[in-house]
Amino acid sequence: MNYLHSLRLLSGLFFVVLAFGGLSAQVTQDFSTSTPGSHHYVDPLSPFTEHILPATMAPQTQPNAATMGAIPGYQVTYTPTRDRDAGGGLTDGELFGVVDYTVAPTPDNDMGSLTIDIAANPPPSGNNNIYVLQDPDGLATLRFNPVVVDGSTMFSMSYIVANTSYENGDGADDRIEIYLINTATGDRTMLFSAINEAIPTTEVWTTLTADLSGLAGATVQLVIEFDTNASAEEMAIDNIIFSTGVVEADWPECTEPSLAALGQSPATVCPGVPFRMEISGSLGNATEWVIYSDAEGTQEVARTSSDQYDFFGGAELGTTYYVRGEGGCASSMDLTALALTIDDGDCEPNAPPSTSFEDALASQEDYVDTGNPVIFRFLENNQGQPTVTTGGRGKELGFITAFAPTRLGTSGEAGLTDGDALGVTDDPDAAFTDGEKGFVFEDTDGLVSAVFAPIDIAGLSGVTVSFDYFIRSTSYESSSTGTDRFTAVILNESFGLLEEIFDAAADGSGGFPDLTIGQWTTVTYTITESYDDPIRLTIQADLDAGSERIFIDNVSFSAGTVVCQDEAAPVIACPEPISVDVGADCMATAEFTATATDDCSSTVTITYSQDSGTNFPVGVTTVTATATDETGKSSTCTFDVTVNDVTAPTLDCPEVTVKLDSTFSCDFVVISNTDFDPIAADNCEGVTLLSANGLSSLVGDTIFKETTELTWTATDASGLTATCTQQINVIVPPSCFPTSVTEQDPSDFANVVAIPNPFREAVTINFELPFMDEVGIDVLDVSGRVVQSARVNPNGDRTYSWRWDATDAAGGRAAAGMYFVRLRARGQLYTKRIVLTR
């Protein structure tokens, strides 16, 4: 070895030791050290957000494992990719993780759900453990501990894919990708990629290899992406090897979420009154707080990345909510409970009607209108922002808020989309006259109307309405964009003007004529007329500067009752999905009931797109339920009725006997008779027939003289199958046999002799071949009928011997006469004539 070559080797070793922080060695993961499971892995987290699959209790399969020396650990990330109604993730339970394939299926485990016949396809590593990825109903990304490679690193791994159909069945592709990624650059070395029908279904182990010598010094990570949505869709991996390398330390890193406490605001709440959940904690690497209505964390209510969540729909008696952080790399942290504290005192509506806005959710944040600022519209509540609409289902008078564009130029076009103080606020600087909350108008850039719930004063006279207002001291004016205005009116239910309490327009003096600026003031107005139909108090402001702000509080009527505001459609709840098995007529009856409630109507009518108790066809039928209240408002929900065809088709394969025509071919015959076709039947229509040759009929099929059987499969519309094997007898006429050895085609058969020939009791056929392989032997009579068959292996030195005792396949004595011994090996034939005497 010369000096220069030695120096290169030493420098290379020096690089491996120092740059890698340790000696480079083979890195192998064959799952032999992983703890196998025998039960479905059930993901306890929501299937609708990305997250690291958390560990669960044995004997469930475990998707993740820690690194052990040169054995790299692994971790699975679940990402929702399927339609929300179809993608349940791994919450329904699948074999996902390491299994010992030799564990037999029993009623006490889930090993029977394996699609791949691993026993028939043993893993290449030679041990019993393999990693299975099964039906994630979304994207499962399996990542292994990164490895620092060197100038001689070679990579290999093996995988096997279940023999089933892969397709885009719910709007998302079935997809498999296997690649190595450079963690520093993001560059990928793609090893395998296929989607839908292109996914191979040969169900044999395949080895992937890659030369990583060009990435010396880089850190690479093996990644496997598996995105499918059917229980039969499955793959397994084994025998992952980096020939040299160093496993990267401190992988993976994750900051778990922590939830210190949950609270509610207000501290006590009446049924039906909105409330705010307050969340104290840190999300860490999680992405959301997920709120559930059950202690198991299966009935999701809402998600938020904020430290609060507003329940505008109101509180319900006996409700407990459960919260945890999810997403990112968060594992299954414990759920934290919040049992609502419901006011057990007087929760009846105020009599007479009034509000000081204490029931509504307040915020000091700006309200941001997400709608079109240049058209009239009713405003909607936004999470974490001041309430602009509330149904008033508690003690207090409800209200809605409307916006009408009245301003010109850029200011008017902005409306409330730029964010302003509008709605219920708890700003302490306002010093509200009754309680801690009130309603604020600020820089509305248009006319904003707070429209209170309708009040029935029929038969009453002298009814008064009062409220407090506070106008901030600033300059109110009339400008090129419009005039600042503060108005209070009485409207009918159609929003037509009945009476004007006041209409104050800025007069250029800095305020509003006849209104007090800079202090709380009470307005009391006596309604002058008697009205048989309900009336509405409406307070309006039209302002266009950020410093212009008006508060109102303590709104009340001296008499009257609140009219139920049927502003919402009924709330309808559909039944859970229904699954029934098909009847004899390929139909099934399904019984179901939806429920509905309404805020005003005592009677709600429910109709269905297909009625309960009627027949449903095989497959999935989506039923739409519609709830309609007494005013014609309606809402819908949907649920699926699945009718399962559980009866496989029947299939009968008749035996076929055909004879070669020596004038056409002594090697094959083409079938032209449909009488030979198998007969398939099913309880439902739509059964298809397919042979192993890919044909739906024997007509036109080519039957070679070596053919002895043909497998057929019948498949019904539900994918159920039946198979049968058709026995095929090919008669070779004497005209197709050579009369002497010299007439035969050249072959590798040599020194073929029959001893003795003629014979009486038995004959031994000896021959030689230049290779060692199994040889098929047939004895045929002069009509071409096969009398006896056998398969012979070499003696050990490329010589073969076979003894025929003159019996037929049934064990009887063959008749005296001439016979033909046909030898078959590697597509070659040789025929030897023999004579049986008495």
Secondary structure, 3 states (H helix, E strand, C coil): CCHHHHHHHHHHHHHHHHHHCCCCCCEEECCCCCCCCCECECCCCCCCCCEECCCCCCCECCCCECCECCECCEEEEEECCCCCCCCCCCCCCECCEEEECCCCCCCCCCHHHCCCCHHHCCCCCCCCEEEEEECCCEEEEEEECCEECCCCCEEEEEEEECCCCCCCCCCCCCEEEEEEEECCCCCEEEEEEEEHHHCCCCCCCEEEEEECHHHCCCEEEEEEEEEECCCCCEEEEEEEEECCCEECCCCCCCCCCEEEEEEEECCCECECCCEEEEEEEECCCCCEEEEECCCCCCCEEEEECCCEEEECCCECCCCEEEEEEECECCCCCCCEEEECCECCCCCCCCCCCEECCCCCCCCCCCECCCCCCCCCEECCCCCCCCCCCECCCCCCCCEEEEEECCCCHHHHHHCCCCCECCEEECCHHHCCCCCCCEEEEECCCEEEEEEECCEECCCCCCCEEEEEEEECCCCCCEECCEECEEEEEEEECCCCEEEEEEEEECCCCCCCCCCCCCCCEEEEEECCCCCCCCEEEEEEEEECCCCCEEEEEEEEECCCEECCCCCCCCEEECCCCEEEECCCCCEEECCCCCEEECCCCCCCEEEECCCCCCEEECEEEEEEEEEECCCCCEEEEEEEEEEECCCCCEEECCCEEEECECCCECCEEECCCHHHCCEEECCCCCCEEEECCCCCCCCCCEEECCCCEEEEEEECCCCCEEEEEEEEEEECCHHHCCCCHHHCCCCCCEEEEEECCCECCCEEEEEECCCCCCEEEEEECCCCCEEEEEEECCCCCCEEEEEECCECCCCCECCCEEEEEEEEECCEEEEEEEEECC
